[in-house]
């Protein structure tokens, strides 16, 4: 697996070669990541990237709107309205738009993750999930959702969605382990955005 993120110093594409390395070797060092933003601030940040968002029920994964991911928007006024009405709403991101997600569930999928790590698959963001699993963000390929894509792994593509950081539920929270790369955020210099 070839993992990309965003350099925390310059904002450009960086290949992750060590689990803790998130800055180019030639960039100035930066301090530790700041505390996660509020759910409302995170939802607005995702929308500013061109990632449609929609609210989920507080503490859960179920949509808080009638049409679920079909209600997703990048409109900051609507996003602000949703989270002003209920600040504890979790954040949903439709897949198949700016990215797809390889959804790896613990414990069965963690062995599959080790197998995927041995292949040249390009990953443009990594989220540790509330349930101990992993979401690997990849470029969209037009494929639909697929349950049991591999043992312990689902594929979230067209007509799917994932829960986004910093959403929480009683047993944990979603957290970015490696921030999304400019290839899927559309920001910064992607140094050859043709990465698969």
N, C-alpha and C positions, 0 to 999 in steps of 0.2 A: 504494500500500500504506500503510495506517495502522498504525503499530507502537506497541504498548504494552509496558511493562515494569513493574517494581516500583521505586518511589523508594527509593534506597539510604539516604536519611535517615529518612523517616517510614514506609516500608513500604506506602504506598498506591499505587494505580494512577497511572502517569505516562505521558503520550504522549511518544514519542521524536521530537523535532523536529530534533535535530542528533545525529550519530552518537555523540558523546561525552557527551551530556547524559543523565544518569540520576537527576537530582534536580530536584524542583519548584523554580521560581525563588524561591519564598517559604520553602523549607526551608533549614536550616543546611547549609553545604557539608560534605562528608565526604571523607576521604582516598581513595587508590586502593584498588581491591578487594584483599582479602587473597588469599593463596595458595589454590589449590583444595584442598578437603578431601580426606581419604583416600577411597578407593572405598567403604569400609565406612561412613564418616560420611555421605557423599553418599547412599548407598542408604537409610540410616536417615532422612535429611532428606526424601527423596522420599516414603518411606512415611508420614512424619509429615504430609505434605500430602494424604494419601489417595490417592497415586499408587501402584498396585501395582508392585512391582519383582521381578525375578528375575535370577539370576546368568548371565553369559556367560563363555565360556572366556577365560582370561587372554590379553590381547593380540589378541583376536578379536571377532567378531560372532556366533558360533554359541552357542546355548544350552548351559549347563552342567548342565541338569536334563533328565530324561527327557521331560517334557511342555512344555518351553520356556515360552512366555509364558502357557500355561494354568496353570503353577505359580506365577505371580506373586501376591504377597501384600503387605499392608500390616502384617503381624504383625511387630513389632520383634524378637521372640524368634527367629523363623525367619530374618529378615534377618541378625541377628547371627550365628546359627549358620552360614549360608552363607558369610559373609565371614570368620568366624573360622577356618573350615576351609581357606579359600584367599583371603588378603587381596588378591591381584592379579586377582581376577575382575572383569571389566568389568560394567557395569550395563545391563540391558535394561528398557525401559518399554513395556508394551503400549499401543497406540494404540486409539482408539475408546472409551476409558473416560472420562478427564478431558480429553482433547485428541486431535486428529488432527495429523498432521505432513505438510507439503509438503516432500518430500525432493528437493533440487536437487543434482544431481551435476555436478562440474566435468569437462571444460570446457563441454560442450554445454548444460547447464542454466543456466549463468551468463547467457546471452543471454535465456533465458526469465525469469530473475530480474529482469532490467532491465525486461522487458515487464510482469511482475506488479507492479513498483514503481509503474507508472503507473496502476494500478487501485485502487479503494477496497476493498481486501481487508483485513480486520482481522486482525492478527498479534499474538499474545500471548506471544511469546518467540522468540529467535533463537539457534541453536547453529551455530558453525563446526565442521564435521566433520573427522575425521582425514584424509580424502581430498581436502580442499580444497573441499568442497561446503558446503551450508547446509541446516539443518532449520528450517523455519518452523512454530511451534506455533500452531495455530488451534483454535477451539472444535469439539468433535466434532459431526458432522452425521448419523451413522448410515451413512455410505457405507463400502463395503468397500475393501480395498487395491486399487490400480490401478497396474499397471506401465505405464510410458510414458504417463502421464496427459497430459503435454505433452512436447515435445522435451527430453530430459535431465531429466525430472521424474517422480517416482513419487509417488503419494498413499498415505500410511499411515493407514488408518482401521480399521474393525472387523476383528479377527483379524490385526492386524499388530503390529509392534513396532519400536522404534528403539533405538540405542545412546545412552546418556546420559553427559553430562560427570560426572566427569573421566576417563572411560574412555580407554584408550590402546591403540595398536597400533604396530608398528615404524615406520610412516611418519608418525605424528602422534598428535594427541589431539583429543577432543571438548571444546569450551569454550563456555560461555555468552558470547555477545557482548552480548545483552540478556536479563536474567533473566526468568523467566516472570512474567506479570502476575497480580495477584490474581484476575482473571476465571477463570483456570484453576487457580490454587493454592487458591482459596477463602479466602485470608487478606486481612486489611486491608479498607479501604473501596474498593470498586471504582468509585465515582463513576458509577453507571449501568451495572451489569453486563450490560445488554442489548446491549452492543457485540457485533456479529455475530462 
